[in-house]
Amino acid sequence: MTATTNYTTDEVLAALAAREEIEDAGYGGERIDWFDLAHPPIACDAEGNVIRSESGSLVYEENTVSLRGEDVPLSVVHETGGEEQGSYASIVIALGSQFFRKEGYYASHYGADWDGSFHEVEPRQVVVTEYKRVRG
């Protein structure tokens, strides 16, 4: 049986802030560049050339965060907000077997402002029924 590590929201925010080289000044994670978490840098070789996979697609740098002295893979599993999506914005990250959501809002003239809550969430499947036009 594999042990599951449970990280607290405070631990995760502190680790993300340290990764972004932001001193904790009571911002509660607002100053973390959540957009960059969702879009890691494109990998380059020593000469600065973009690295591509065998199929020709771009390769991105590994996204990790240091928690309790270990590099933990970080992936963005869901994003909302942005152009044509309304003013509510959120990003859900996976760290090991845990998921965390950062909330904020989006304004077309400004971009995203991540001043909302940060909390642990869990995935849940929801069945949605849509109705497709069949005639006329």
C-alpha positions in Angstrom: 0.0 0.0 0.0 1.4 3.4 -1.0 1.4 6.2 1.6 -0.3 9.4 0.6 1.3 12.7 1.6 -1.1 15.4 2.5 0.1 19.0 2.1 -1.6 21.9 3.7 -2.7 24.9 1.7 -0.2 27.1 3.7 2.6 24.7 2.8 1.7 24.7 -0.9 1.4 28.5 -1.0 4.8 28.9 0.7 6.4 26.4 -1.7 5.0 28.2 -4.7 6.1 31.6 -3.4 9.6 30.2 -2.8 9.6 28.8 -6.3 8.7 32.2 -7.7 11.3 33.8 -5.5 8.7 35.9 -3.7 9.2 36.9 -0.2 6.2 36.2 2.0 4.9 39.6 2.8 1.4 38.6 3.9 0.1 38.4 0.3 -1.4 34.9 0.8 -0.2 33.8 -2.6 -1.7 36.7 -4.6 1.7 37.5 -6.1 2.4 34.1 -7.4 2.3 34.1 -11.2 -0.5 31.6 -11.6 -0.4 32.0 -15.4 3.2 30.8 -15.5 2.2 27.7 -13.5 -0.2 26.8 -16.2 2.2 27.5 -19.0 5.7 26.3 -18.1 8.6 27.5 -20.3 9.4 25.8 -23.5 12.5 23.6 -23.1 15.7 24.8 -24.9 19.1 23.1 -25.4 22.4 24.7 -24.2 22.6 26.9 -27.3 19.0 28.2 -26.8 17.4 26.2 -29.6 13.8 25.1 -28.9 13.5 21.3 -28.2 10.8 19.4 -30.0 9.6 15.8 -29.6 9.9 13.2 -32.3 6.5 14.1 -33.5 7.6 17.8 -33.8 5.6 19.2 -30.9 7.1 21.6 -28.4 8.6 20.1 -25.2 8.1 22.1 -22.0 10.3 22.2 -18.9 9.2 19.9 -16.1 6.9 21.7 -13.7 7.8 20.9 -10.1 7.6 22.5 -6.7 9.8 21.7 -3.6 7.7 20.4 -0.7 9.2 18.9 2.4 12.6 18.7 0.7 11.3 16.8 -2.3 10.5 18.0 -5.9 6.9 17.2 -6.4 5.5 17.2 -9.9 3.0 20.0 -10.5 0.4 20.0 -13.2 -2.5 22.3 -14.1 -5.6 20.2 -14.6 -8.2 22.9 -15.1 -8.5 26.6 -15.9 -11.4 29.0 -16.1 -11.6 32.6 -17.0 -10.2 34.7 -19.7 -11.5 36.0 -23.0 -15.1 34.9 -23.7 -15.3 33.0 -20.4 -16.7 35.5 -18.0 -15.3 37.3 -15.0 -14.7 34.4 -12.6 -11.2 32.9 -13.0 -9.7 29.8 -11.4 -6.8 27.4 -11.8 -6.7 23.9 -10.3 -3.3 22.3 -9.8 -2.4 18.7 -9.0 0.4 18.0 -6.5 0.8 14.2 -6.1 -2.7 12.9 -5.3 -4.0 16.3 -4.1 -5.7 19.1 -5.9 -5.8 22.8 -5.1 -7.8 25.7 -6.6 -6.8 29.3 -6.7 -9.7 31.7 -7.4 -9.8 35.2 -8.8 -11.4 37.2 -11.5 -10.7 38.2 -15.1 -11.2 41.6 -16.8 -10.6 42.1 -20.5 -8.8 45.4 -19.9 -6.6 44.1 -17.0 -6.2 40.3 -17.2 -6.5 38.0 -14.2 -6.3 39.1 -10.6 -5.8 36.2 -8.2 -7.0 37.7 -5.0 -9.5 35.0 -4.3 -9.3 32.0 -2.0 -6.8 29.0 -2.2 -8.2 25.7 -1.0 -7.9 22.0 -1.5 -10.5 20.4 -3.8 -11.2 16.9 -5.0 -12.3 15.8 -8.5 -15.8 14.7 -9.0 -17.5 13.5 -12.2 -20.7 15.2 -13.2 -23.1 14.0 -15.9 -24.4 16.8 -18.1 -27.2 16.4 -20.6 -27.2 18.6 -23.7 -30.0 18.9 -26.3 -29.1 18.9 -29.9 -31.3 20.4 -32.6 -32.7 17.6 -34.9 -35.0 19.5 -37.2 -35.9 22.9 -38.7 
